[in-house]
Amino acid sequence: MGFWKSIFRVFGTTEPTKKNRLRPVPNQNGQIFFSTDRDIDVYELEELCDAVGWSRRPIRKVRKAIQHSFIVISMWEKRGTYSRLIGFARATSDHAFNATLWDVVVHPEYQGKGLGKALMKETIKSLRQADISNISLFADAHVVEFYRQLGFSPDPEGIKGMFWYPP
């Protein structure tokens, strides 16, 4: 049992509601569903982030980030009555032209099976349905090729992102 589940897990399962299931994706072991429901167990999300080696984040800030996101897409594997969060992505936006993707994550057990690509396509589709035409993201060096294969490219004018961090 993971760190967050061992400390904070409430008995039961996190189940995407029927109204929030967007579409099933074929999978050998069970059904994969996407959901736009923002009512996500943040401890389960942080356990997913732990599984890929991300540093821990304050739960209250994770909850706030989800609440203030333009879109939230979660990916679930369902086996019988059990559902497991296996992927997640969210985007912030100006609600007119631009969106930035954040927290794109797929559990390591499900990587290399096309599910990250499916998650990204679902996320981009949702943004395009909202008439967002410019989609950006920040990628670590080891995933740049993954995003290139999905049509993302470095800024053609070579503009570098700039960041401000508190001293």
C-alpha positions as CSV (number, residue, x, y, z in Angstrom):
1,M,0.0,0.0,0.0
2,G,1.4,3.4,-1.0
3,F,2.3,6.2,1.4
4,W,-0.8,8.3,0.9
5,K,-3.2,5.4,1.1
6,S,-1.6,4.0,4.2
7,I,-2.1,7.3,6.0
8,F,-5.2,8.9,4.5
9,R,-7.1,6.3,2.5
10,V,-10.8,6.1,3.3
11,F,-12.2,2.6,2.8
12,G,-14.0,2.2,-0.5
13,T,-13.0,3.1,-4.0
14,T,-12.9,6.2,-6.0
15,E,-15.3,5.7,-8.9
16,P,-15.8,7.9,-11.8
17,T,-19.5,8.6,-12.0
18,K,-21.4,7.4,-15.1
19,K,-22.2,11.0,-16.2
20,N,-18.5,11.9,-16.2
21,R,-17.2,8.9,-18.1
22,L,-16.3,10.2,-21.5
23,R,-15.5,7.0,-23.4
24,P,-14.0,3.6,-22.7
25,V,-10.6,2.6,-24.1
26,P,-9.8,-1.1,-24.8
27,N,-7.5,-2.7,-22.3
28,Q,-6.4,-6.3,-21.8
29,N,-7.1,-6.3,-18.0
30,G,-10.2,-4.1,-17.6
31,Q,-11.9,-1.1,-19.0
32,I,-10.1,2.3,-19.1
33,F,-12.3,5.3,-18.7
34,F,-11.7,9.1,-18.9
35,S,-13.5,11.4,-16.5
36,T,-13.8,15.2,-16.3
37,D,-15.0,15.0,-12.7
38,R,-13.0,17.4,-10.5
39,D,-13.9,15.6,-7.3
40,I,-10.7,13.5,-7.3
41,D,-9.2,11.9,-4.2
42,V,-6.1,14.2,-4.0
43,Y,-4.4,11.6,-1.8
44,E,-4.8,9.0,-4.6
45,L,-3.6,11.6,-7.1
46,E,-0.5,12.3,-5.0
47,E,0.1,8.5,-4.7
48,L,0.1,8.4,-8.6
49,C,2.6,11.2,-8.7
50,D,4.7,9.4,-6.1
51,A,4.7,6.3,-8.4
52,V,6.5,8.3,-11.1
53,G,9.0,9.9,-8.8
54,W,7.5,13.4,-8.5
55,S,8.2,15.3,-5.2
56,R,5.4,15.6,-2.7
57,R,3.2,18.6,-2.9
58,P,1.0,20.2,-0.2
59,I,-2.4,18.6,-0.5
60,R,-4.3,21.9,0.0
61,K,-2.4,23.3,-3.0
62,V,-3.1,20.3,-5.1
63,R,-6.8,20.6,-4.3
64,K,-6.7,24.3,-5.1
65,A,-4.9,23.7,-8.4
66,I,-7.5,21.3,-9.5
67,Q,-10.4,23.6,-8.5
68,H,-8.9,26.5,-10.5
69,S,-8.0,24.5,-13.6
70,F,-9.8,25.1,-16.9
71,I,-10.1,21.4,-17.6
72,V,-9.3,18.2,-15.6
73,I,-9.0,14.8,-17.2
74,S,-8.5,11.7,-15.2
75,M,-7.9,8.2,-16.5
76,W,-9.3,5.1,-14.6
77,E,-8.9,1.4,-14.9
78,K,-12.1,-0.4,-13.8
79,R,-12.1,-4.1,-12.9
80,G,-15.4,-5.3,-11.7
81,T,-16.4,-2.8,-8.9
82,Y,-12.9,-1.6,-8.3
83,S,-11.6,1.6,-10.0
84,R,-8.0,2.8,-9.9
85,L,-6.7,6.2,-10.9
86,I,-3.9,5.5,-13.5
87,G,-3.6,8.8,-15.3
88,F,-4.2,12.5,-14.9
89,A,-3.8,15.8,-16.8
90,R,-5.1,19.3,-16.3
91,A,-4.9,22.6,-18.1
92,T,-5.1,26.3,-17.1
93,S,-6.3,28.8,-19.7
94,D,-7.2,32.3,-20.5
95,H,-10.6,30.8,-21.7
96,A,-10.1,32.3,-25.2
97,F,-6.9,31.5,-27.0
98,N,-4.3,29.8,-24.8
99,A,-4.0,26.8,-22.4
100,T,-1.0,25.3,-20.6
101,L,-1.0,21.6,-19.7
102,W,0.1,20.6,-16.2
103,D,0.5,17.4,-14.2
104,V,0.4,15.0,-17.1
105,V,1.1,11.7,-15.4
106,V,0.5,8.0,-16.2
107,H,1.2,5.2,-13.7
108,P,4.4,3.4,-14.6
109,E,2.6,0.0,-14.8
110,Y,0.5,1.5,-17.7
111,Q,3.2,3.4,-19.6
112,G,4.3,2.2,-23.0
113,K,0.8,0.9,-23.8
114,G,-0.6,3.9,-25.7
115,L,-2.5,5.2,-22.7
116,G,-0.4,8.4,-22.3
117,K,-1.1,9.1,-25.9
118,A,-4.8,8.5,-25.4
119,L,-4.8,10.8,-22.3
120,M,-3.1,13.5,-24.3
121,K,-5.5,13.2,-27.2
122,E,-8.5,13.3,-24.8
123,T,-7.1,16.5,-23.2
124,I,-6.3,18.2,-26.5
125,K,-9.8,17.2,-27.8
126,S,-11.4,18.9,-24.8
127,L,-9.3,22.0,-25.2
128,R,-10.2,22.2,-29.0
129,Q,-13.9,21.7,-28.2
130,A,-13.5,24.8,-25.9
131,D,-12.1,26.7,-29.0
132,I,-8.6,26.9,-27.5
133,S,-6.0,27.0,-30.3
134,N,-2.7,27.5,-28.6
135,I,-1.6,24.7,-26.2
136,S,1.7,24.8,-24.4
137,L,3.4,22.6,-21.8
138,F,6.7,22.3,-20.0
139,A,8.5,18.9,-20.6
140,D,11.4,17.3,-18.8
141,A,14.1,16.2,-21.3
142,H,13.2,12.5,-21.0
143,V,9.6,13.1,-22.3
144,V,10.3,15.6,-25.0
145,E,10.2,13.0,-27.7
146,F,6.8,11.7,-26.4
147,Y,5.3,15.1,-26.9
148,R,7.0,15.7,-30.3
149,Q,5.2,12.5,-31.5
150,L,1.9,14.1,-30.5
151,G,2.6,17.2,-32.5
152,F,4.2,19.5,-29.9
153,S,7.4,21.3,-31.0
154,P,9.8,23.7,-29.4
155,D,9.1,27.4,-30.0
156,P,10.1,27.9,-33.7
157,E,11.5,31.3,-32.9
158,G,13.7,29.9,-30.2
159,I,12.2,31.9,-27.4
160,K,13.2,30.4,-24.0
161,G,10.7,30.3,-21.1
162,M,11.6,32.3,-18.1
163,F,10.8,31.6,-14.5
164,W,10.7,33.4,-11.2
165,Y,11.2,31.5,-8.0
166,P,11.1,33.0,-4.5
167,P,14.6,33.6,-3.0
